[in-house]
């Protein structure tokens, strides 16, 4: 009987210990000195919350309550002693309105070498309008800061986050593995410079779902070294579309492969689905790409491959792109083009595009049949394809 009683006590004790160990530690930034007035500098309170959460052997929650929190540059570094940190944001993080404070830092909020970090909710207000105006004036200006970057990190989740008016890129995923972004909203003016919505590079197994992006540059840009990227149910506009590239800027460059863009809408954008590479030598490539179930509304270049990208005609005139583009499928793409040429494959004369597939494509221009233009592109078309395939 005594043995039975002691074993029951031990069982309850072990259950109690496991519950205590599993229950996360919560660090409220206000308790650590943050002020929700949008003016007082709360940077140190956020750093303190991160330091405590990262040092905890138990899962941790950093809680940001309702209010506006003024923050200078935040660098959250790992590795941490646990791999389950949630930053739960009910309020708004506000960058300095003076763009010179962050303008040359590269980033506003950056996570480096972390594992198992989740950002849930909240608004990041980059207050980028002053820098955009400086750039538009032609004056000498800093390049600007990315609002949020994850670098060299694994098992990341970003859920129900809004990014407003970033100085430069809104969200960057660099050298990461296993990233899931869901219900993300990006908003900036259609003429805001270099404000890419989400930029992915040198990363694998990234998923972007159920998101709405309107900005002044690419809604999503896909850089070298991106593999196994899944984008689904994304609305883009204003913006420059979903772009793979620019690729081939460097002679030695990691390729892009296994990219799916599924169930996307483009409204009034400069491009729809685009692949672009510099017109100069490179060992880069893009292969196994699927664009599926896409609706275009008044898009200037709905389907485009541009392998003669050469901004300012510097460093590339007279050269051909070394980037090899192959196995790209466009399936069930419908809508309206704002220009007569709705499908343009301008591929490399030295490395022609191969195995391009068009299936069930219908794009019109001013209620008329649109045009297609092909240069150095080979492939097939099946089903109803309009404009008539030039492959």
Secondary structure, 3 states (H helix, E strand, C coil): CHHHHHHHHHHHHHHHHHHHHHCCEEEECCCCCCCCEEEEECHHHHHHHHHHHHHCCCCEEEEECCCEEECCCEEEECCCCCCCEEEEECCEEECCCCHHHHCCCCEEEEEECCECEEEECCEEECCCHHHHHHHHHCCCCCCCCEEEEEECCEEEEEECCEEECCCCCCEEEECCEEEEEECCEEECCCCCCCCCCEEEECCEEEEEEEEEEECCCCCEEECCCCEEEEEEEEEECCCCCEEEEEECCCCCCCCEEEEEEEEEEEECCCEEEEEEEECCCCCCEEEEEEEEEEEEEEECEEEEEEEEECHHHCCCCCCCCCCEEEEEEEEEEEEEECCCEEEEEECCCCCCEEEEEEEEEEEEECCEECEEEEECEEEEEEEEEECCCCC
